[in-house]
Each structure stands twice: as C-alpha cells, then as structure tokens.
Amino acid sequence: MKRSLIYLLIVSVLAIAVIALEGVRSYHGADTNPFLPKLMVGDVARIDVEKMVSGVSLVKDGDKWTAKNVQTKLAGDIAKNEGGALAPVSEAVIDVDAKKVENALTMLPGLLVGGAVSADPKKFDIFQVSGLLGAHVKLFNAKGDVLADFYIGKNATSFMDVYVRKEGEDKIYEVKAFLGGAFSPSPDGWKVAEPPSSEEPKTPDKSTTSE
C-alpha cells in the first residue's frame, strides 16, 4: 500500500512538472524570430554601453577600434545631487581589442526570440532591463544613425542566457547568448589582454648579501 502511494505521488509530481514545462514552452514560443532583424554588423561604427555609473563609447577607425569613458545619466544625476562630488570622467582614449568587438557584434544577428516572457513595464526592474539596472547598448553607423537600441538584463534560467528588451518596447525576451560578458560598460573590458610575463624572478646576488 505504501509503495503504491509513493509511486502515485512520484507520477503526480512528474505530471505536474511536465505540465509546467509545457506551459512555459507555449508561453515563450519557439525561438525563430531574429531579435534585431535589420542589423548589419558591417555598418556598425560606434558602440555605446552604459550601466548605472559606468559608461563606454567605442569608435571604429578603419580596422581599429578605440574606447573612452562616458558619463552616464545616473552618474550625472548623482553628481548634481551631491554638488559634483563624483570624480571627473577620464578623457583618455585607448586602443581596444578589435577581435572582442567583432565577437560581440557577430553574436547579435543570431539572437532568436519566441514569445515574450513579459510585457509588463512594472517587471523591467525584476528582469533588470530598465534604464536604471540594465546594460543599455546603442549601435550607430558612420553617419550617427541608430542601428540598434536595447537593454541587456540579468541571467535567465541558464547562466549563458539573458533577458533583453528593445528601447521603446515593453516586451522582454530571453535569448541564448552571454551578452552581459560581451558588452562591457568599461573600457577595461575591451582592452587587449596583456600576455603573461616571461621574466623569471631574480635571485639575490650572494656577493652582495651579508654573511
């Protein structure tokens, strides 16, 4: 009797789990629609990324990319409220790893979405796709026209999946891509990685050491 009851409970739990998964799948829908259908990566000449008080602007010059810090809206508001207490934004322009930029941009045309996980503006902060909490990414062409404008939110059910939302739209989608790590809001996140030092530690000269 007990064994039959345990078996029945297990079957019931599995049935509930299957129904729940089917509900989620039907809600999200199949990932068949491109998130940025009109984006041409080769046309991107500038990338702006802002998240809270960190901001960076990357500019293409031929085959090279450079980056510099930019003051975000939140950082500017804090500075005003505190009487300009924040340190000034560095105007230094640094060379960045063009391969990192290429890898980040080439992820975007392959982003596919199905049904929205939410279309409720009240949930923007929950999914971290709001102007306050999300990473705001804007792509421009050489003329300064906006090619894409979207927010990267928190990780979804998988560490490699994130929530995204287009500027001006309420729909929030889940996409399979590690966008948060690819689009850093800091110039340091785009720099060329320095090779490890090959120098061996120097040993003290015995002739100069006291006995």
C-alpha positions in Angstrom: 0.0 0.0 0.0 2.7 2.4 1.0 4.7 1.5 -2.2 1.7 2.2 -4.4 1.1 5.5 -2.6 4.8 6.5 -3.1 4.6 5.5 -6.8 1.4 7.6 -7.2 3.0 10.6 -5.6 6.0 10.3 -7.9 3.8 10.1 -11.0 1.8 13.1 -9.9 4.9 15.2 -9.3 6.3 14.3 -12.8 2.9 15.0 -14.4 2.8 18.5 -12.8 6.4 19.2 -13.9 5.6 18.2 -17.5 2.5 20.4 -17.5 4.5 23.3 -16.1 7.3 22.9 -18.7 4.7 22.7 -21.5 3.1 25.9 -20.1 6.5 27.7 -20.1 7.3 26.4 -23.6 4.0 27.6 -25.0 4.4 30.9 -23.3 7.8 31.6 -24.7 7.1 30.0 -28.0 9.7 28.7 -30.5 12.9 30.8 -30.9 12.5 31.5 -34.6 12.3 35.3 -34.9 15.5 37.4 -35.0 15.8 40.0 -32.2 17.5 42.5 -34.4 16.3 41.6 -38.0 17.7 44.6 -39.8 21.1 44.8 -38.1 24.1 44.7 -40.5 27.2 44.2 -38.4 29.5 45.7 -41.0 27.6 49.0 -40.8 28.4 49.5 -37.0 30.9 52.3 -36.5 30.2 53.2 -32.9 29.0 51.3 -29.8 27.8 52.9 -26.6 27.3 50.8 -23.5 26.0 52.3 -20.2 25.2 50.5 -16.9 24.4 52.5 -13.8 27.5 54.8 -13.3 29.8 53.0 -15.8 29.8 54.0 -19.5 32.0 53.5 -22.5 31.9 54.6 -26.1 33.8 52.6 -28.8 34.5 54.2 -32.2 35.7 52.4 -35.3 38.6 54.0 -37.3 39.4 51.8 -40.3 40.2 48.4 -38.9 40.9 49.7 -35.4 38.6 50.5 -32.5 39.2 52.9 -29.7 37.3 53.4 -26.4 36.8 56.1 -23.8 34.7 56.6 -20.7 31.5 58.5 -20.9 29.4 59.8 -18.1 26.0 58.0 -17.7 22.8 59.8 -16.9 22.8 58.2 -13.4 26.3 59.3 -12.7 25.4 62.9 -13.9 22.3 62.9 -11.7 24.3 61.8 -8.6 27.0 64.4 -9.3 24.3 67.1 -9.5 22.6 66.0 -6.2 26.0 65.8 -4.4 27.3 69.0 -5.8 29.7 67.5 -8.3 31.2 65.1 -5.8 32.0 62.4 -8.4 35.4 62.3 -9.9 35.5 63.7 -13.5 35.3 61.2 -16.3 38.6 60.3 -17.8 39.0 61.7 -21.3 41.7 59.2 -22.2 41.2 57.3 -25.4 42.6 53.7 -25.5 43.1 51.1 -28.2 40.9 48.1 -27.8 40.9 44.5 -29.0 39.1 44.6 -32.4 38.5 40.8 -32.1 36.5 41.4 -28.9 34.4 44.0 -30.7 33.9 41.7 -33.6 32.9 38.7 -31.4 30.4 40.8 -29.5 28.8 42.2 -32.7 28.6 38.9 -34.5 26.5 37.5 -31.7 23.7 39.9 -32.3 22.3 38.8 -35.8 21.9 35.2 -34.4 19.8 36.2 -31.4 16.4 34.5 -31.8 13.3 35.1 -29.8 9.9 33.5 -29.4 7.1 34.8 -27.3 7.8 37.4 -24.7 8.4 36.3 -21.1 6.7 39.6 -20.1 5.2 42.8 -21.5 4.7 44.4 -18.1 6.7 47.6 -17.6 6.5 47.0 -13.8 8.7 44.0 -14.3 11.5 45.9 -16.1 13.5 46.1 -12.8 12.8 42.4 -12.0 14.4 41.3 -15.2 16.9 44.1 -15.0 16.1 45.6 -18.4 15.2 49.0 -17.2 17.2 52.2 -17.8 18.4 52.0 -14.2 19.5 48.4 -13.9 20.0 47.1 -17.4 23.1 47.5 -19.6 22.0 50.0 -22.3 23.5 49.2 -25.7 23.3 51.5 -28.7 24.8 50.9 -32.0 25.4 53.6 -34.6 26.6 53.8 -38.2 29.2 56.2 -39.5 26.6 58.9 -40.1 25.4 58.7 -36.5 22.1 56.9 -37.2 21.0 54.5 -34.6 21.1 50.9 -35.8 20.0 49.1 -32.6 19.0 50.2 -29.2 18.4 47.6 -26.5 18.9 46.6 -22.9 20.7 43.5 -21.6 19.3 42.3 -18.3 20.1 39.6 -15.8 20.9 36.0 -16.5 17.9 33.8 -17.3 17.3 30.1 -16.4 20.8 29.3 -17.7 24.0 31.2 -16.9 24.5 31.6 -20.7 21.0 33.0 -21.3 19.9 36.6 -20.6 16.8 38.8 -20.8 16.7 41.6 -23.3 14.4 44.4 -24.3 14.4 46.9 -27.1 14.2 50.6 -26.2 10.7 51.9 -26.6 9.1 48.5 -26.3 7.6 46.7 -23.3 8.2 43.1 -24.4 11.0 41.2 -22.6 12.7 38.3 -24.3 15.0 35.5 -23.2 17.9 34.9 -25.6 20.6 32.2 -25.6 23.8 34.3 -25.5 26.3 35.6 -23.0 25.7 39.2 -23.9 26.5 40.7 -20.4 30.0 39.5 -20.6 30.4 40.6 -24.2 29.2 44.2 -23.9 31.2 45.6 -21.0 30.3 49.1 -19.8 34.0 49.8 -19.1 36.9 50.5 -21.5 39.0 47.9 -19.5 36.6 45.2 -20.6 37.6 45.8 -24.2 41.3 46.1 -23.9 43.8 43.7 -25.5 44.7 41.1 -22.9 48.3 41.5 -21.8 50.4 38.4 -22.3 51.8 36.8 -19.1 55.2 38.0 -18.2 58.0 35.6 -19.2 60.6 37.1 -16.9 61.8 34.8 -14.2 62.1 36.2 -10.6 65.5 37.5 -9.9 67.5 35.8 -7.2 69.6 37.9 -4.8 73.3 38.3 -5.6 75.1 36.3 -3.0 78.2 38.5 -3.3 76.2 41.5 -2.0 74.5 39.8 0.8 76.0 39.9 4.3 77.0 36.7 5.9 
